[in-house]
Amino acid sequence: MESPSAWQYYFAMALTWSDDELVAIERAMKSHPIESGRCAALARRVFELAERTDSSTHGLQVLPKTPARFVVPKLPHPPLWYSHTLVSTRHHRVDALTRAPGCEEASYLERHWEYPEALRVDRVDVYEIDPGIEVDDG
């Protein structure tokens, strides 16, 4: 029997969503892409969907530890953000960086952020971060 590849292990640990949830999350990610800077709006939509099946779902915010000024995602042309809002559900982190499958919470910072040692993650209410930045995700 052939051994599974690392790629198969990555997706074996991915979150599962119903077809309707997956469509809604992908639509929200299209309306609030990485370059939009509207991570809190996306987090609110993901939170609404995730909380239905996991009552421990909550918001998180990635912030720089002092004296750093920005959080820098691992992307070819990374934006410089002062903070980043995302959702924690079923031991995974979900945002535009992880897409709908999410990323296991233990590896999220290392996998998706430059200088993870210079970052902190605080629990937040996604409805209090950047209110009013929604756009119709149709």
N, C-alpha and C positions, 0 to 999 in steps of 0.2 A: 504494500500500500504506500502510495506517495505521501510524504509529509506535507502538511499545510504550509503555505508561504506566509511570510510576515503580513502581506496584504490581507490574507484570509483571517489572520488573527485580529488585525485592526478592525475589520468589519464584523467579526464575531462578537466584539465588545460594543458595537454600535447600539444606540437606542432604537427601539422599534416604535413606530407610530402607525395609527390606522391610516388607510388611504386618504380619508378626508383631512386628518391632521397633517399628513405629509404635504398635501396640496396647499393647505392653509399656511404652513410654515414656509414652503418654497415661494409662495406668492408674497408673503411678508418679507422674505429675504430679497426678493426682486425689487420690492418697493423701498426697502431700507438696506441697500448694498453697503459693503465696507466703506467705499469712498464717500457715501452720503454723510457720514458722521452721526447718523440717527440710530445708534446702537440701543439707546433707551427705548425708543419706539418699537424696535424689533423685540427687545426683551419683554416688553409688556404683552405683545402678541404671543410670543412663545410661552410666557408665564400662564396666560389664560388657557392655553391648550394643555400644557403639562400638568397644571394643578388639578385638572379633572381626574387624572389617574394617580397622582402622587401628591398627597396633602402636605408633604414636607418640601415641596417646590418653593424656592425662594430666589430673590435677586442677589446679585453680587456686583461689586464694582472693583475693577483693577485700577490701582493708583500707584504712582511712584513713591518710593520711600525717599525721604529727604536725604540728600540734596538734589536728587534727580528731579527733572521738570516734566518729563514726558513718559508715556508708555509707548513702546514701539513694537508693533506686531511683526512677525516673521513673514514679510511679503517682499516681492521684488522692488517695489517703489513704495515703501511704507509711509503712511501718514503719521504725523506726530500728534498724538492725542494727550490731553491732560488726564483723561480717565477713560475707562471703557466699561459699559454695563452689559451684563449677560445673565443667564439663568442657570441655576443648579437644580437638577431633577434626576432622580433615580441614579445617584452617584456619578452623574455626568455633567459637564458644562456644555451649554448650547448657545451659540452666537453665529454671526456671519463668518467667522473664521473656521468654525467646526462644521458648519452646515447642519442639516437636520440630524445626521447620525450622532452628533455630539462628540465629546472627547471625555474619556475617563478623568474624573476630578484629579487623581494623583499625578497625571502627566500633562494636564492642560497648560500650565505656565511654561514648562520646558518645551513643549511641542509647538506652541503658538506665539511665544513672546521672546524678543531679544532681552537679554539681561534679566532673567527671571529673579535673580537674587536681589535686584533693586526694586522689586515690586511687592506690593501687599494687596491682599484681597479682603474687602470688607463686605459684610452682609448689608443689603440695602432694600428699601421698598422701591420696586421698579416704577411705581406710580408717582414717586416724589422726585425722580431724576428727570431733568429736562422736560417738564410738562409742556404740552402744546406743540411738540415737534412732529406729531402724527401727520401722515399723508394717507390718502385712500389706498389701501392695498387690495382693492377691488375684488 
